[in-house]
């Protein structure tokens, strides 16, 4: 049955108001688990420097004659390391009218873009910090860049066959590791790296974090015997470890398993978060640039680098398929 002639309905009425929710729904990874979990230090120059040291190898024949004279051993010199501050930035321009018109889901377009661009800059640095990236000095049109964690590692690594090779620090620059042949992630590979960590730094109660892709986290969860060696992280641990889901109880310390949504694709990075830090020369800041038309220009910047306090306290299972 049809409506009577000349019935006013929503199909023909003029002047109906829109039904638009006053919200905006975003689905995208926003977290920065690695740089949020590690330490922070203040930077004071374009490059940030620190020192490491080690002990002589133990010997079982250190037995001396009574009353003997001695010659001093060679001095135990420190090793001086550095990384390069990297300027991360994002710019945006908002027309005058955009902030005047009434919009849904935000107070102004400028405030919305400040939030979005700030998140993007933080994620960009997170991806650099956890990845296999070399340090780069600024020269001409080449921008300076901070080395990522995976590029530092040379002591406790498991790499694929073929061209797989360490990067590491040499002559003031960190080189990126070379990819090898990809292979399946196995518990045996993980255990080997944990054993190497123990050899590098000894015993004691150690707490590690292992970062990996979602795919490799699923493979980890399927390791043989996982039911006997996997446990929920304690309540107080979850409050201090960002992104932790499970704890793997190894022979050499507990390991918080943290899937990374965008930073890793072919590596499992195992670290002691106390042995890494972010050095900040200039924190994130937002400033207005000079106007050149009927719009407002904005620039968000920060200047940071990653500090590898001692790469022997970390490990990597690299070249995973």
C-alpha positions, 0 to 999 in steps of 0.5 A: 500500500502506498502513502497518500498523495502529497505525503511529506516524507524524509525522501523528499523533505528539504532541510534535514540535518545530517546524522554525523557522529561527533567522533573519529575512529582510528585503527592503526598501531600507535604504541612504541614499546621498545623506546617506551621500555628502555631508559632515557638520557639527556643529550648535549651535542650532535653526537652522543657518546658513552664508554664500555669496558670488559674484563680479561679472560679468566685463567686457571694458572694464576699461581705465583711464587712467594716473594716474587716481583711482578710486571704490570699487566697491560692497562684495561682501556675503555671503548668509546662509542657514539651514535648520531642524533637524528632530526625527525619531523612532520609538517602540516598546513591548515587553511584559515577556513578549516579551523573556522567551520564546525567539524565533527570529532575534533575541536579544530583541524589544527588540534587533530593534525597535531595529535596525528603527526606527533604519533607518526613522528614517535612511531618513525623513531621507534621503527628506526630504533629497533631496526637494522639501520646504520648510523649516518653522518650528515654531509651535503644533502645526506641527512644524519641518522641514528643507528638502530638496535639490530645494527649494533649486535655482533656478540650474541647473534644467530644469522642465516646461511649465505650472506648473513653477516654482522654490522656493528660499531667501527670507526665512529659509525655503526654498519647495518647487518647483512641479511642471510638466507631466511629460515624457520623460527625454532626454539633451538635457535632461541635457546642458543642465543639465550645460552650465548647471553649467559656466556657473555654476561654471566649469571644472576637474576636477569630479566630480558625482553624479546621483540618479534613480529606477530607471525613469529610470536605465534610460532613462539607460542607453538614451541614444543613444551610451551605449556610447561615453560610459559606463564602469565606475566605478574600483575606488577610486571604488566604495569611496567613492561609496555606490550608484554603478553607472556613470560618465557622462563628460560635457564638464564632468566625470564623473557617477556615476549612482546609482539611488535606490530610494525618494527620487525619482520624477520628478526627476534630481538632479545634485550635487557632494557636497562642496557639501552636508552634514548638520548634526547637533544631536543624533545618533541616540540610543535611550532608555528612557521611563518605564514605565506598565504591564507593558511597556518603552517606548523612543524613538529620536530624532535632530535634523538638517538639510540644508546647501546650501553653494551651490545653484549647484553642483547641477542638476535635470532635473525633471518627468520621467514 
